[in-house]
Amino acid sequence: SRLLSFERSGFPSPGYDAPEVDTDPSLRGHNTPPQVRDMELVGDTIVAACQCDSTIEGGSRSPSKAAIQVYADSGSVQSWTPGNLPNDSSAFGISVLVQDDPGSGKPTVYLGSGGSDFTAAYDFVTGQQIFKTDTSGSTQAVAWMDGMLFVGGHFQWVASQQAQQCGANSHPNTDCHHAPRLVVIDPNSGRVVPESEPWNPGICCKYNGVWAITPDLARGRLHIGGEFTKAGGTWTGSGTNWNLVGVRTQSYYAR
């Protein structure tokens, strides 16, 4: 529930006052204690994905939601809130990536979220929302390669132009794209690529899906970690009835 800082010796960093995050139990359907799940350092700023509804500094509480920015030297929370995430929403941040937007060149915060499940982009300076793409489950990993955003999680459906609310994996809005656990989206618009038939490497099975993505630019590869049992093949079907055919029988259990 805190963002801590240590010197390489192991001693706490002098002058750094660790900020605290908190959650509102009334917004949560299950027990979700405050926690920081991921962070990026950009210059003197820490961008953190957090399961939080507020921050606490010196006994003073301020609203926050899913992502916060903190001064790396002092630990003070910056006045920055991701746009279009109201204080009474159940959204919480799981993974975060800061990358220059290929269209504007501006540094952009790409956020993978649970609770109100989505992937979103925000202006690094202002917090203004650039896009917000719904999924049918949490986004748990975001990575950048060749100017595109690769998104992993335990979702099975990703929003299309016509359907922004994908619902739950068990009761999805099938107007969304069936793209289980791993999808590539356009970082400018948040749309799946290509939109007519999304890139889909046939990740299958196990609830928690893809948890980690590491781009390998030298080899033109993505290295994927998570909790799934099959990779490869082609999804065929319609509605909620889909089968993975031609799959290579590989097993992946490492988290």
Residue pairs with C-beta under 8 A, 6 or more apart in sequence:
1 20
1 21
1 22
1 33
1 34
1 35
1 36
2 18
2 19
2 20
2 21
2 36
3 18
3 19
3 21
3 36
3 39
3 46
3 48
3 70
3 75
4 12
4 18
5 12
5 13
5 16
5 18
5 72
5 75
6 12
6 13
7 13
15 73
15 74
16 73
16 74
16 75
17 57
17 74
17 75
17 76
18 75
19 55
19 56
19 57
19 68
19 70
19 75
19 76
19 77
20 34
20 55
20 56
20 57
21 34
21 35
21 36
21 50
21 51
21 52
21 54
21 55
21 56
21 64
21 68
22 34
22 52
22 53
22 54
22 55
22 56
22 61
23 32
23 33
23 34
23 51
23 52
23 53
23 92
24 53
24 54
27 53
27 88
27 89
27 90
28 90
28 115
29 90
32 51
32 92
32 115
33 51
34 50
34 51
34 52
35 50
35 51
36 48
36 49
36 50
36 51
36 52
37 49
37 50
37 51
37 93
37 94
37 95
38 48
38 49
38 93
38 94
38 95
38 96
39 46
39 47
39 48
39 49
39 96
40 46
40 47
40 96
40 97
40 98
41 47
41 72
42 98
42 107
42 124
44 71
44 72
44 73
45 69
45 70
45 71
45 72
45 78
46 69
46 70
46 71
46 72
47 67
47 68
47 69
47 96
47 98
47 109
47 124
48 67
48 68
48 69
48 70
48 93
48 96
49 66
49 67
49 93
49 94
49 95
49 96
49 111
49 112
49 113
50 64
50 66
50 67
50 68
50 92
50 93
51 92
51 93
51 114
52 64
52 65
52 66
52 68
52 92
52 93
53 63
53 64
53 65
53 87
54 61
54 62
54 63
54 64
55 61
55 62
55 64
55 68
55 77
56 62
57 76
57 77
62 77
63 81
63 87
64 77
64 81
65 81
65 82
65 85
65 86
65 87
65 89
65 91
65 92
66 82
66 85
66 91
66 92
66 93
66 111
66 113
67 82
67 93
67 96
67 109
67 111
67 122
68 77
68 78
68 80
69 77
69 78
69 80
70 76
70 77
70 78
71 78
80 126
80 127
81 127
82 109
82 111
82 120
82 122
82 127
82 129
83 122
83 126
83 127
83 128
83 129
84 129
84 132
85 91
85 116
89 115
89 116
90 115
90 116
91 113
91 114
91 115
91 116
91 118
92 113
92 114
92 115
93 111
93 112
93 113
94 112
94 113
94 114
94 138
94 139
94 140
94 153
95 111
95 112
95 139
95 140
95 141
95 142
96 109
96 110
96 111
96 112
96 142
97 109
97 110
97 142
97 143
97 144
97 149
98 107
98 108
98 109
98 110
98 124
99 107
99 108
99 110
99 144
99 187
100 106
100 107
100 108
101 107
101 108
101 121
101 130
101 187
101 188
102 147
102 187
102 188
103 188
106 123
106 124
106 125
107 124
107 125
108 121
108 122
108 123
108 124
108 130
108 187
109 121
109 122
109 123
109 124
110 119
110 120
110 121
110 142
110 144
110 149
110 187
111 119
111 120
111 121
111 122
111 142
112 119
112 138
112 139
112 140
112 141
112 142
112 151
112 153
113 119
113 120
113 138
113 139
114 138
114 139
114 140
115 138
117 134
117 135
117 136
117 137
117 138
117 139
117 153
117 155
117 166
118 132
118 133
118 134
118 135
118 139
119 132
119 133
119 135
119 139
119 142
119 149
119 151
119 185
119 190
120 129
120 130
120 131
120 132
120 133
120 190
121 129
121 130
121 131
121 132
121 187
121 190
122 128
122 129
122 130
123 130
130 188
130 190
131 188
131 189
131 190
132 190
133 158
133 159
133 164
133 185
133 190
133 191
134 158
134 159
134 164
134 165
134 166
134 176
135 151
135 153
135 155
135 157
135 158
135 159
135 166
136 155
136 156
136 157
136 158
136 166
136 167
136 168
136 169
136 172
136 176
137 153
137 154
137 155
137 156
137 168
137 169
137 209
138 153
138 154
138 155
139 151
139 152
139 153
139 155
140 152
140 153
140 154
140 208
140 209
140 210
140 211
140 226
141 151
141 152
141 153
141 210
141 211
141 212
141 213
141 226
142 149
142 150
142 151
142 152
142 213
143 149
143 150
143 152
143 213
143 214
143 215
143 222
144 150
144 187
144 215
145 215
145 217
145 222
147 187
148 184
148 185
148 186
148 187
148 193
149 184
149 185
149 186
149 187
150 182
150 183
150 184
150 213
150 215
150 222
151 158
151 182
151 183
151 184
151 185
152 181
152 182
152 209
152 210
152 211
152 212
152 213
152 224
152 226
153 181
153 209
153 210
154 169
154 181
154 207
154 208
154 209
154 210
155 166
155 169
155 179
155 180
155 181
155 209
156 169
156 172
156 178
156 179
156 180
156 181
157 166
157 167
157 169
157 172
157 173
157 174
157 176
157 177
157 178
157 179
158 166
158 176
158 177
158 179
158 183
158 185
158 192
158 198
159 165
159 166
159 176
159 177
159 190
160 175
160 176
160 177
160 191
160 192
160 195
161 191
161 195
162 175
163 173
163 175
163 176
165 173
166 172
166 173
166 176
167 173
167 176
172 240
174 238
174 239
174 240
177 183
177 192
177 195
177 198
178 200
178 235
178 237
178 242
179 192
179 198
179 200
180 200
180 203
180 204
180 209
180 235
181 203
181 204
181 209
181 210
181 226
181 228
182 200
182 201
182 203
182 209
182 210
182 213
182 224
183 192
183 198
183 199
183 200
184 192
184 193
184 198
184 199
185 191
185 192
185 193
186 192
186 193
192 198
192 199
193 199
200 235
201 231
201 232
202 230
202 231
202 232
202 233
202 234
202 235
202 244
202 247
203 209
203 210
203 224
203 226
203 228
203 230
203 231
204 228
204 229
204 230
204 231
204 233
204 244
204 247
205 228
205 229
205 230
206 226
206 227
206 228
206 229
207 227
208 226
208 227
208 255
209 226
209 227
209 228
210 224
210 225
210 226
210 228
211 225
211 226
211 227
211 255
212 224
212 225
212 226
213 222
213 223
213 224
213 225
214 222
214 223
214 225
215 221
215 222
215 223
216 222
216 223
224 231
224 252
225 252
225 254
225 255
226 252
226 255
227 252
227 253
227 255
228 252
229 250
229 251
229 252
229 253
230 244
230 247
230 248
230 249
230 250
231 247
231 248
231 250
231 252
232 246
232 247
232 248
232 250
233 244
233 245
233 246
233 247
233 248
234 244
234 245
234 246
235 242
235 243
235 244
236 242
236 243
236 245
237 243
